[in-house]
Amino acid sequence: MNIIIPMAGMGKRMRPHTLTTPKPLVPIAGKPMVHRIVEDIANTTNQKIEEIAFVISPAFGEEAERNLIAVAEKFGAKGRIFYQESPLGTAHAILCAEACLKGNVFIAFADTLFNATFSIDTNKDAIIWTQKVDDPSAFGVVKMDAEGLITEFVEKPKEFVSDLAIIGVYYFRDGENLRDEMNYLLENNIMSKGEYQLTDAMENMKNNGVKFYTGQVEEWLDCGNKDATLYTLERMLEIKKDLELMRHATSVVENSTIIEPCFIGANVSVKNAVVGPYVSLESGSSVEHAIISHSIVGAHSAVKNSIIKNSLLGNHVDCQSKSDELSLGDYSFKL
């Protein structure tokens, strides 16, 4: 099985953090978001993952590319980098990794994390994972018949047709067929709302006899902005009880109170502080004479003489803010 992860967006709603770190590489309790996505996919199948294709912007840089290749290697797969230079839609993004569209293919857009216990039935033609939403007008949605087969794909409907939103997670038994259908869209300049849409390719596949089934996830977690990312951290800490045992063996906690759940990474120092609940202290960070809750503190950052909550601090941040809700990018200083 191959995995394709389109992730070329620049994450503007997550600035200033995404000015230096691509959004899918922002850590959630010790692991980048994209690592957690691959991890969840790997847990759904007993098939060997051969290749993991990351579709990125050329602006991500060499360090980000090395980190992505390392993620693939941790799962025994070959990591491959493909570029999407212009945002021309979901079908265009996937087709940038055309070389990996072969055999069984799992596609997951890197905008969100999901909590699910499903396993992939590789005998099915295609599976589209969905979740019910209150406002389906912002999503692609599906309509189903009584047997659970998808009868229609609708991209961002202006009028109600279904509340089953496509969450951006897909399985295709025949990657080559999907490739050919998306190439047809581009070759004939078939666009919806100014973009080449995966839903259009799937609609044509369905009309040609491919059977699409739906799968449900227990929870769909957004990482689109600071507050959404912090809520995702909260849920990850509640769901993933084995997060490297929650506290790395090389961390040092002195004269401090840890209110669980929290993640405390490698070589973290906590002295004379109250940390938690729902705090992630990434590797090499330090907290001294401070109170922190519902926050992420990036790698090699220092929080001292501060009271912070609902905050997202990047890497190499020096924070000495008395009391605040903060969103500080890498290499920031806050008094």
C-alpha positions as CSV (number, residue, x, y, z in Angstrom):
1,M,0.0,0.0,0.0
2,N,1.1,3.5,-0.7
3,I,0.1,6.6,1.2
4,I,-0.2,10.1,-0.3
5,I,-0.4,13.1,2.0
6,P,-1.1,16.4,0.2
7,M,0.2,19.2,2.5
8,A,1.3,22.1,0.3
9,G,-0.8,24.8,2.0
10,M,1.2,27.4,3.9
11,G,-1.1,27.4,6.9
12,K,-1.8,31.2,7.0
13,R,-4.3,30.8,9.9
14,M,-1.5,29.4,12.0
15,R,0.9,32.3,11.6
16,P,3.4,33.3,13.0
17,H,4.2,29.6,13.7
18,T,4.0,28.6,10.0
19,L,6.4,31.4,8.9
20,T,9.2,29.0,10.0
21,T,7.6,25.6,10.4
22,P,5.1,24.0,7.9
23,K,1.8,23.4,9.7
24,P,2.0,19.6,9.4
25,L,5.3,19.7,11.2
26,V,4.0,21.6,14.2
27,P,4.3,19.2,17.2
28,I,1.3,17.7,19.0
29,A,2.6,16.1,22.2
30,G,6.1,15.2,21.0
31,K,5.3,14.3,17.4
32,P,4.6,16.4,14.3
33,M,1.0,16.4,13.1
34,V,1.9,14.5,10.0
35,H,3.6,11.8,12.0
36,R,0.4,11.3,13.9
37,I,-1.6,11.1,10.7
38,V,0.8,8.4,9.3
39,E,0.7,6.6,12.6
40,D,-3.1,6.4,12.6
41,I,-3.2,5.2,9.0
42,A,-0.6,2.5,9.7
43,N,-2.8,1.2,12.6
44,T,-5.7,0.7,10.2
45,T,-4.0,-1.9,7.9
46,N,-1.9,-5.0,8.1
47,Q,-0.5,-4.3,4.7
48,K,3.1,-3.2,4.3
49,I,3.4,0.5,3.6
50,E,5.7,0.7,0.6
51,E,5.9,4.4,-0.1
52,I,4.7,7.6,1.6
53,A,4.4,10.6,-0.7
54,F,4.4,14.1,0.7
55,V,3.0,16.7,-1.6
56,I,4.5,20.0,-0.4
57,S,5.3,23.5,-1.4
58,P,8.9,24.1,-2.7
59,A,9.0,26.9,0.0
60,F,9.0,24.3,2.8
61,G,12.8,23.9,2.5
62,E,15.4,21.1,2.8
63,E,15.1,20.7,6.6
64,A,11.3,20.1,6.4
65,E,11.9,17.6,3.6
66,R,14.5,15.7,5.6
67,N,12.0,15.5,8.5
68,L,9.3,14.1,6.3
69,I,11.5,11.5,4.9
70,A,12.5,10.5,8.4
71,V,8.8,10.1,9.3
72,A,8.3,7.6,6.4
73,E,11.4,5.7,7.4
74,K,10.1,5.2,11.0
75,F,7.3,3.2,9.4
76,G,9.6,1.1,7.2
77,A,8.5,3.0,4.1
78,K,10.2,4.9,1.4
79,G,9.5,8.6,1.7
80,R,9.1,10.6,-1.5
81,I,8.8,14.4,-1.9
82,F,6.6,15.9,-4.6
83,Y,5.9,19.6,-5.2
84,Q,2.6,21.5,-5.8
85,E,3.7,25.0,-6.9
86,S,0.1,26.4,-7.4
87,P,-3.0,25.6,-5.3
88,L,-5.2,24.2,-8.1
89,G,-7.4,21.9,-6.1
90,T,-7.5,18.6,-4.4
91,A,-7.3,16.4,-7.6
92,H,-4.3,18.5,-8.8
93,A,-2.6,18.1,-5.4
94,I,-2.9,14.3,-5.4
95,L,-1.9,14.1,-9.0
96,C,1.4,15.8,-8.2
97,A,2.3,12.4,-6.6
98,E,1.2,10.6,-9.8
99,A,4.2,8.1,-9.5
100,C,2.7,6.7,-6.3
101,L,-0.8,6.3,-7.6
102,K,-0.6,2.5,-8.1
103,G,-2.3,-0.4,-6.5
104,N,-3.9,0.1,-3.0
105,V,-3.6,3.8,-2.2
106,F,-4.6,5.6,1.0
107,I,-4.9,9.4,0.8
108,A,-5.0,11.7,3.8
109,F,-5.0,15.5,3.6
110,A,-2.8,16.9,6.4
111,D,-5.3,19.5,7.6
112,T,-6.7,17.5,10.4
113,L,-6.1,14.6,12.8
114,F,-8.7,11.9,13.4
115,N,-9.5,9.4,16.1
116,A,-10.7,6.1,14.8
117,T,-10.5,2.4,15.4
118,F,-11.5,1.3,11.9
119,S,-9.6,-1.2,9.7
120,I,-9.4,-0.9,6.0
121,D,-11.4,-3.5,4.0
122,T,-9.0,-3.7,1.0
123,N,-11.5,-5.8,-1.0
124,K,-13.8,-2.7,-1.4
125,D,-13.3,-0.5,-4.5
126,A,-13.1,2.7,-2.4
127,I,-13.8,4.1,1.0
128,I,-14.5,7.7,1.9
129,W,-14.4,8.6,5.6
130,T,-17.0,11.1,6.8
131,Q,-18.4,12.8,9.9
132,K,-21.6,14.5,10.5
133,V,-21.3,18.3,10.8
134,D,-23.7,21.1,11.7
135,D,-22.8,23.3,8.7
136,P,-22.1,21.2,5.6
137,S,-21.8,24.2,3.3
138,A,-18.1,24.5,4.0
139,F,-17.3,20.9,3.0
140,G,-17.6,18.3,0.3
141,V,-20.4,16.0,1.3
142,V,-21.8,12.6,0.3
143,K,-25.3,11.2,-0.2
144,M,-26.0,7.5,0.5
145,D,-28.5,4.8,-0.3
146,A,-30.1,2.5,2.1
147,E,-27.3,0.0,1.7
148,G,-24.6,2.5,2.6
149,L,-23.3,3.0,-0.9
150,I,-22.5,6.6,-1.9
151,T,-24.8,7.8,-4.6
152,E,-23.6,11.4,-5.0
153,F,-20.6,13.7,-4.2
154,V,-21.4,17.4,-3.7
155,E,-18.7,20.0,-3.2
156,K,-19.6,22.7,-0.7
157,P,-23.4,22.7,-1.3
158,K,-25.2,26.0,-1.0
159,E,-28.4,24.2,-0.2
160,F,-28.7,21.2,2.2
161,V,-28.2,17.8,0.5
162,S,-26.4,15.9,3.3
163,D,-24.6,16.5,6.6
164,L,-22.0,13.8,6.0
165,A,-18.8,15.8,5.4
166,I,-15.8,14.3,3.7
167,I,-13.0,14.7,6.2
168,G,-10.1,14.2,3.7
169,V,-9.3,10.5,4.3
170,Y,-9.7,8.1,1.4
171,Y,-8.9,4.5,0.3
172,F,-8.7,3.4,-3.3
173,R,-8.1,-0.2,-4.4
174,D,-7.1,0.8,-7.9
175,G,-4.7,3.8,-7.8
176,E,-4.2,3.7,-11.5
177,N,-7.9,4.2,-12.2
178,L,-8.0,7.2,-9.9
179,R,-4.9,8.6,-11.6
180,D,-6.5,8.3,-15.0
181,E,-9.7,10.0,-13.9
182,M,-7.8,12.9,-12.4
183,N,-5.7,13.3,-15.5
184,Y,-8.9,13.4,-17.5
185,L,-10.0,16.4,-15.5
186,L,-6.7,18.3,-16.1
187,E,-6.5,17.4,-19.8
188,N,-10.0,18.6,-20.5
189,N,-9.8,21.6,-18.0
190,I,-12.8,20.3,-16.0
191,M,-13.0,22.5,-12.9
192,S,-15.5,23.2,-10.1
193,K,-15.3,26.5,-8.4
194,G,-12.1,27.3,-10.2
195,E,-10.2,24.1,-9.1
196,Y,-9.7,20.5,-10.1
197,Q,-11.7,18.6,-7.6
198,L,-11.2,15.0,-6.4
199,T,-15.0,14.8,-5.9
200,D,-15.4,15.3,-9.7
201,A,-13.0,12.4,-10.4
202,M,-14.8,10.2,-7.9
203,E,-18.2,11.0,-9.4
204,N,-17.1,9.9,-12.8
205,M,-15.5,6.7,-11.3
206,K,-18.9,6.0,-9.5
207,N,-20.8,6.5,-12.8
208,N,-18.4,4.0,-14.4
209,G,-19.2,1.3,-11.8
210,V,-16.8,1.9,-9.0
211,K,-18.5,1.3,-5.7
212,F,-17.8,3.8,-3.0
213,Y,-18.5,3.1,0.7
214,T,-18.4,5.4,3.7
215,G,-16.5,5.0,6.9
216,Q,-17.1,6.9,10.1
217,V,-14.4,8.3,12.4
218,E,-15.0,8.7,16.1
219,E,-13.6,12.2,16.1
220,W,-12.3,14.7,13.6
221,L,-9.7,17.1,15.0
222,D,-8.8,20.4,13.4
223,C,-5.4,22.1,13.6
224,G,-6.3,25.1,11.5
225,N,-5.5,27.8,14.1
226,K,-4.1,28.3,17.6
227,D,-7.2,27.5,19.6
228,A,-8.1,24.5,17.4
229,T,-4.6,23.1,17.8
230,L,-4.7,23.5,21.6
231,Y,-8.0,21.6,21.7
232,T,-6.5,18.9,19.5
233,L,-3.6,18.7,22.0
234,E,-6.2,18.3,24.8
235,R,-7.9,15.4,23.0
236,M,-4.6,13.7,22.0
237,L,-3.5,13.7,25.7
238,E,-6.8,12.2,26.7
239,I,-6.9,9.6,23.9
240,K,-3.2,8.6,23.5
241,K,-2.4,7.4,27.0
242,D,0.9,5.9,25.8
243,L,2.5,9.1,24.6
244,E,6.0,7.9,25.4
245,L,4.7,7.3,28.9
246,M,3.7,11.0,29.0
247,R,7.0,11.9,30.7
248,H,10.4,11.3,29.2
249,A,13.0,9.6,31.3
250,T,15.5,12.4,30.7
251,S,13.2,15.1,32.0
252,V,13.8,16.8,35.4
253,V,10.9,17.9,37.6
254,E,11.9,19.6,40.9
255,N,9.7,21.1,43.5
256,S,6.8,21.3,41.0
257,T,3.3,20.0,40.5
258,I,2.3,18.3,37.3
259,I,-1.5,18.3,36.8
260,E,-2.2,15.5,34.3
261,P,-2.6,14.9,31.5
262,C,0.6,16.5,30.2
263,F,3.4,15.5,27.9
264,I,6.9,16.2,29.1
265,G,9.5,15.6,26.4
266,A,13.2,14.7,26.4
267,N,15.6,16.9,28.4
268,V,12.8,19.1,29.7
269,S,13.4,21.0,33.0
270,V,10.6,22.0,35.3
271,K,11.5,23.8,38.5
272,N,9.3,25.5,41.1
273,A,6.4,25.5,38.7
274,V,2.8,24.2,38.2
275,V,2.3,22.6,34.8
276,G,-1.1,21.4,33.5
277,P,-3.5,20.3,32.8
278,Y,-3.2,19.8,29.0
279,V,0.3,21.0,28.5
280,S,2.9,19.8,26.1
281,L,6.6,20.7,26.8
282,E,8.6,19.8,23.8
283,S,12.2,18.5,24.0
284,G,14.8,20.8,25.6
285,S,12.3,23.3,27.0
286,S,12.4,24.7,30.5
287,V,9.9,26.1,32.9
288,E,10.9,27.9,36.1
289,H,8.8,29.9,38.6
290,A,5.8,29.6,36.3
291,I,2.2,28.4,36.0
292,I,1.2,26.9,32.7
293,S,-2.1,25.3,31.5
294,H,-3.7,24.4,28.2
295,S,-0.5,25.2,26.2
296,I,2.2,24.0,23.9
297,V,5.8,25.1,24.6
298,G,8.1,24.4,21.7
299,A,11.5,22.8,21.6
300,H,14.3,24.6,23.4
301,S,12.0,27.3,24.7
302,A,12.1,28.8,28.2
303,V,9.2,30.0,30.3
304,K,10.2,31.9,33.5
305,N,8.4,34.0,36.0
306,S,5.2,33.7,34.0
307,I,1.6,32.7,34.2
308,I,0.3,31.6,30.8
309,K,-2.7,29.6,29.5
310,N,-4.2,28.8,26.2
311,S,-0.9,29.6,24.6
312,L,1.2,28.3,21.7
313,L,4.9,29.0,21.9
314,G,7.2,28.0,19.1
315,N,10.8,26.8,19.2
316,H,13.6,28.8,20.9
317,V,11.2,31.2,22.5
318,D,12.1,33.2,25.7
319,C,8.9,34.0,27.6
320,Q,8.9,36.0,30.8
321,S,5.3,37.3,30.4
322,K,3.6,37.9,33.8
323,S,0.1,36.7,32.7
324,D,-1.1,36.3,29.2
325,E,-2.6,34.1,26.4
326,L,0.1,34.0,23.8
327,S,0.9,32.9,20.3
328,L,4.6,33.3,19.7
329,G,6.6,32.1,16.7
330,D,10.0,30.7,16.7
331,Y,12.9,32.7,18.2
332,S,10.5,35.2,19.9
333,F,11.1,37.1,23.1
334,K,8.3,38.1,25.4
335,L,8.6,40.2,28.6
